[in-house]
């Protein structure tokens, strides 16, 4: 220790470090075990933090091994991080740490089964066909939960944080909420769904970050969701927030407001109640298409024998037609038309067209064109009619045609749900800073909604 520390008699400040980071590292690897134990005792008592700042995590791990107490090892790693990098995140001895080992371990809103179609969608097909995330959950490929993942042992928590910080771009994976004093370590790489904003920099003049859920709780007492905001109404809520002047505690600037996607079925239902005028317009357009299709079905006697099934097919077809004439659909096509993502629409259109034409076979019963076959008196047409009659009356044909109808309903309902959940939004605090904490920029190729042109930058309704 006398090699590293000296006493300056002039200023009376006591012992301080006179060596560089490299000399401290050499010290930690060259001292015998007795002196390493003495050094660790100084660090734990807060008397040698200036030496600790020059050590690397590997050197500190050797010091921690000398100390047999697990609790004191945790204190040692915490003190090391606070001294060396605490000013970056504003961390202190009371800061709580959470380490996310995977993006797919992120907790879903409660109750998680009602968030399967929102948080469980990873790709563009997952957003278009809601049944795909449900299948992965039933097959135990995805194991969602509304509780945070189990934490690491306390003796390893701060050690992992220190080692992550020393990695390249390690600081970008860390964020601390100034409201709840929780620092999270994100997994490497961008988040698969950047529209699920987890962190927010609410003030452009201050670099501090906060959980989006914590800010919403501070706004109107809505922990984890925007139910209280939605119940108050978007217009009333924004006016109420402005009147209450939700400000930055440092510079007293008011936070800006924006909107986000709903992350669970209750939030989406509340947002639907808010935008009832827009919903009423869409329903009227859908009813217009429905009455037109229903009149055609009645004119050609298509409701005979399969009335309920045909009516369900007509209802979903009318909904799809109303989506095709919406401003949001046209805007999404314009956004992705000159990119490689336009092939997603071609694929979806091809799949839907094939299923739609197959559904027509279900409605086109053999009895509907029997008279035309008899009048034509063509052998090949008669043979085709007889083959269709045998297929429609067999058990295999009944199961196959019913499967086609259900497949059409699942496909159409997925498209309707995708446009429903991306058209309606709830208010939140705007992020005025750079993207952080694993998020990716707007228009990312990794985001399924960006590939469809239906992400947050599509404001058409």
Secondary structure, 3 states (H helix, E strand, C coil): CCCCEEECCCCCCCEEECCCHHHHHHHHHHCCHHHHHHHHHHHHCCCCHHHHCCCCHHHHHHHHHHCCCHHHHHHHHHHHHHHHHHHHHCCCCCCEEEECCCHHHCCCCCCHHHHHHHHCCCCHHHHHCCHHHHHHHHCCCCCCCCCCCCCCCHHHHHHHHHHHHCCCCCHHHEEEECCCCEEEECCCCCCCCCCCCCEECCCCCCCCEEEHHHHHHHHHCCCCCCHHHHHHCHHHHHHHHHHHCCECCCCCCECCEEEEECCCHHHHHHHHHHCHHHHHHHHHHHHHHHHHHHHHHHHCCCCCCCHHHHHHHHHHHHHHHHHHCCHHHHHHHHHHCCCCCHHHHHHHHHHHHHHHHHHHHHHCCHHHHHHHHHHHCCHHHHHHHHHHHHHHHCHHHHHHHHHHHHHHHHHHHHHHHHHHHHHCEEEEECCCCCCCCCCCCCCCCCCHHHHHCCCCCCCCC
